[in-house]
Amino acid sequence: MERRLGIGRRINFFRRLHGLTQKELGALLGFSEKSCDVRIAQYESGDRIPKEEMLRKLAAVFKISPQALQVPELGSWVQRMHIFFAMEDMYGAKLRKIDEDYYLRIEEEDNDELVTGVRNAVLQEWLDKRQALEQGKISKEAYDEWRYNYPQKGEYNCVTFRRDDIMEGAYVPAGYMELLKLKKEVQQVQEKQTKKVELTELEQRYQAAEALITKELASLREEIEKLKEKG
């Protein structure tokens, strides 16, 4: 029931975001005039749960990823707390208090430095987007387009770790190895006095590595999509 309510709330959220009535949304999905508003009302109330094909149709209407609709019910703090507890059990999430604010570390570091590094890069992308929004560098519409279409619109759009399912990101782009190597060198430079020319070289290498991994990730995403179509 909680999954139904979670999906229903998201359908309601995106319908209102697009300024559609239940009847208008139902018509766009191909329901008959007599039943279109009734069916959407059933979805939003949790009386019915959309099948995978219908979720894809809804996502197409809203221009979002189907995954943006498939979230658990978060209507109360009790439900949110159990999400946090599950993250603690499965991924080692930890709660911390800094000054007067509470922060949740999403997961403990993996023994594999590469895996941890990639996950941190994905979170950094979110932070970069959020800060760009707050600084007025991107619009709210652009920010929403990125997050509601994640990971397709992300820079690291094929690094998706699903440890309790298929590891879609099993193949880490080779370019990321260069970023990790560069990170270590930057740390070493921080520990000693260095010349300006060394810093310039580090910056150039970073930009080259960043461009490489972005290109590799885009290529890998295309290959994954092709495999999905064949499957």
FENKA-V288419 format. One record per residue. N is the residue number from 1. RES is the residue in one small letter. PSI is psi as a letter, one per 20 degrees, with the letter a starting at -180 (* if undefined). OMEGA is omega as a letter, one per 20 degrees, with the letter a starting at -180 (999 if undefined). D_FIRST is the distance of its C-alpha to the first C-alpha in Angstrom with 2 decimals. Layout:
N|RES|PSI|OMEGA|D_FIRST + N|RES|PSI|OMEGA|D_FIRST
This chain:
1|m|h|a|0.00 + 2|e|h|r|3.83 + 3|r|g|r|5.43 + 4|r|g|a|5.08 + 5|l|h|r|6.28 + 6|g|g|r|8.60 + 7|i|g|r|10.05 + 8|g|g|r|10.41 + 9|r|h|a|12.27 + 10|r|h|r|14.38 + 11|i|g|r|15.35 + 12|n|g|a|16.36 + 13|f|g|a|18.25 + 14|f|h|r|20.18 + 15|r|g|r|20.91 + 16|r|h|r|22.50 + 17|l|h|a|24.18 + 18|h|j|r|25.89 + 19|g|k|a|26.80 + 20|l|q|r|25.24 + 21|t|r|r|24.21 + 22|q|h|a|21.34 + 23|k|g|r|24.14 + 24|e|g|r|25.93 + 25|l|g|r|23.01 + 26|g|h|r|22.30 + 27|a|g|r|26.03 + 28|l|h|a|26.16 + 29|l|i|r|23.54 + 30|g|j|r|25.74 + 31|f|q|r|24.06 + 32|s|q|a|26.61 + 33|e|h|a|27.82 + 34|k|h|a|26.51 + 35|s|i|a|22.90 + 36|c|g|a|22.45 + 37|d|h|r|21.31 + 38|v|g|a|19.08 + 39|r|g|r|17.21 + 40|i|h|r|16.74 + 41|a|h|r|15.63 + 42|q|g|r|12.88 + 43|y|g|a|11.77 + 44|e|h|a|12.13 + 45|s|i|a|10.35 + 46|g|j|r|7.13 + 47|d|h|r|8.70 + 48|r|q|r|9.65 + 49|i|p|a|9.22 + 50|p|q|r|12.78 + 51|k|r|a|14.65 + 52|e|g|a|16.76 + 53|e|h|r|19.74 + 54|m|h|r|18.17 + 55|l|h|r|16.93 + 56|r|h|r|20.57 + 57|k|g|r|21.88 + 58|l|g|a|19.91 + 59|a|h|r|21.17 + 60|a|g|r|24.64 + 61|v|g|a|24.69 + 62|f|i|a|23.74 + 63|k|l|r|26.03 + 64|i|r|r|23.63 + 65|s|q|r|22.28 + 66|p|h|a|19.10 + 67|q|h|r|18.02 + 68|a|i|r|18.16 + 69|l|h|a|15.08 + 70|q|m|r|12.99 + 71|v|q|r|12.41 + 72|p|r|r|9.83 + 73|e|p|a|8.93 + 74|l|k|a|12.39 + 75|g|i|a|12.75 + 76|s|r|r|14.50 + 77|w|h|r|17.15 + 78|v|g|r|15.52 + 79|q|h|r|12.72 + 80|r|h|r|15.65 + 81|m|h|a|17.76 + 82|h|h|r|15.57 + 83|i|g|r|15.70 + 84|f|g|a|19.45 + 85|f|h|r|19.69 + 86|a|h|r|18.16 + 87|m|h|r|20.71 + 88|e|g|a|23.35 + 89|d|g|a|22.68 + 90|m|h|a|22.50 + 91|y|j|r|24.94 + 92|g|k|r|27.06 + 93|a|q|a|26.03 + 94|k|q|r|28.29 + 95|l|p|r|28.47 + 96|r|q|r|31.89 + 97|k|p|r|33.61 + 98|i|o|a|36.40 + 99|d|d|a|38.49 + 100|e|j|a|36.03 + 101|d|q|r|33.07 + 102|y|p|a|30.24 + 103|y|q|r|29.58 + 104|l|o|r|27.16 + 105|r|p|a|28.85 + 106|i|g|r|26.24 + 107|e|q|r|27.65 + 108|e|q|a|30.86 + 109|e|q|r|33.62 + 110|d|q|r|33.77 + 111|n|h|r|37.02 + 112|d|o|a|37.48 + 113|e|h|a|38.94 + 114|l|g|r|38.27 + 115|v|g|r|34.52 + 116|t|g|a|34.37 + 117|g|g|r|36.61 + 118|v|g|r|34.51 + 119|r|g|r|31.32 + 120|n|h|r|33.40 + 121|a|h|r|34.70 + 122|v|g|r|31.24 + 123|l|h|r|30.48 + 124|q|h|r|33.98 + 125|e|g|r|33.30 + 126|w|g|r|30.43 + 127|l|g|r|32.84 + 128|d|g|r|35.58 + 129|k|g|a|33.53 + 130|r|g|r|32.43 + 131|q|h|r|36.03 + 132|a|h|r|37.35 + 133|l|g|a|35.16 + 134|e|h|a|36.36 + 135|q|j|r|39.94 + 136|g|j|a|39.82 + 137|k|h|r|40.46 + 138|i|q|a|37.47 + 139|s|r|r|35.70 + 140|k|h|r|32.15 + 141|e|g|r|31.63 + 142|a|h|r|32.91 + 143|y|g|r|30.74 + 144|d|h|r|27.56 + 145|e|g|r|28.70 + 146|w|g|a|29.12 + 147|r|h|a|25.80 + 148|y|i|r|23.60 + 149|n|j|a|25.50 + 150|y|p|j|25.59 + 151|p|j|a|26.91 + 152|q|h|a|28.86 + 153|k|i|a|30.71 + 154|g|q|r|31.38 + 155|e|h|a|34.68 + 156|y|l|a|33.11 + 157|n|i|r|30.86 + 158|c|j|r|30.89 + 159|v|n|a|30.70 + 160|t|o|a|27.02 + 161|f|o|r|26.46 + 162|r|n|a|23.46 + 163|r|i|r|24.63 + 164|d|j|a|21.68 + 165|d|b|r|22.09 + 166|i|p|r|25.11 + 167|m|n|a|27.48 + 168|e|h|a|28.03 + 169|g|k|a|30.58 + 170|a|h|a|32.60 + 171|y|o|a|35.74 + 172|v|p|a|36.81 + 173|p|q|a|39.44 + 174|a|h|a|42.95 + 175|g|h|a|43.63 + 176|y|h|r|41.36 + 177|m|h|r|43.80 + 178|e|h|r|46.41 + 179|l|g|r|44.25 + 180|l|g|r|43.81 + 181|k|g|r|47.53 + 182|l|h|r|48.31 + 183|k|g|r|46.11 + 184|k|g|a|48.19 + 185|e|h|r|51.38 + 186|v|g|r|50.33 + 187|q|h|r|49.72 + 188|q|h|r|53.16 + 189|v|h|a|54.76 + 190|q|h|a|53.23 + 191|e|i|a|55.06 + 192|k|r|r|58.48 + 193|q|p|a|60.67 + 194|t|r|a|60.40 + 195|k|q|a|62.13 + 196|k|h|a|60.71 + 197|v|h|r|61.18 + 198|e|g|r|58.80 + 199|l|h|r|56.05 + 200|t|g|r|56.67 + 201|e|g|r|56.38 + 202|l|g|r|53.08 + 203|e|g|r|51.69 + 204|q|g|r|52.90 + 205|r|h|r|51.40 + 206|y|g|a|48.04 + 207|q|h|r|47.99 + 208|a|g|r|49.01 + 209|a|h|r|46.33 + 210|e|g|r|43.63 + 211|a|h|a|44.76 + 212|l|g|a|44.81 + 213|i|h|r|41.29 + 214|t|g|r|39.91 + 215|k|g|a|41.80 + 216|e|h|a|40.73 + 217|l|g|r|37.04 + 218|a|g|r|37.25 + 219|s|g|a|39.04 + 220|l|h|r|36.56 + 221|r|g|r|33.62 + 222|e|g|r|35.56 + 223|e|g|r|36.03 + 224|i|g|a|32.33 + 225|e|h|r|31.47 + 226|k|g|r|34.22 + 227|l|h|r|32.84 + 228|k|g|r|29.37 + 229|e|h|r|31.10 + 230|k|h|a|33.08 + 231|g|*|999|30.09
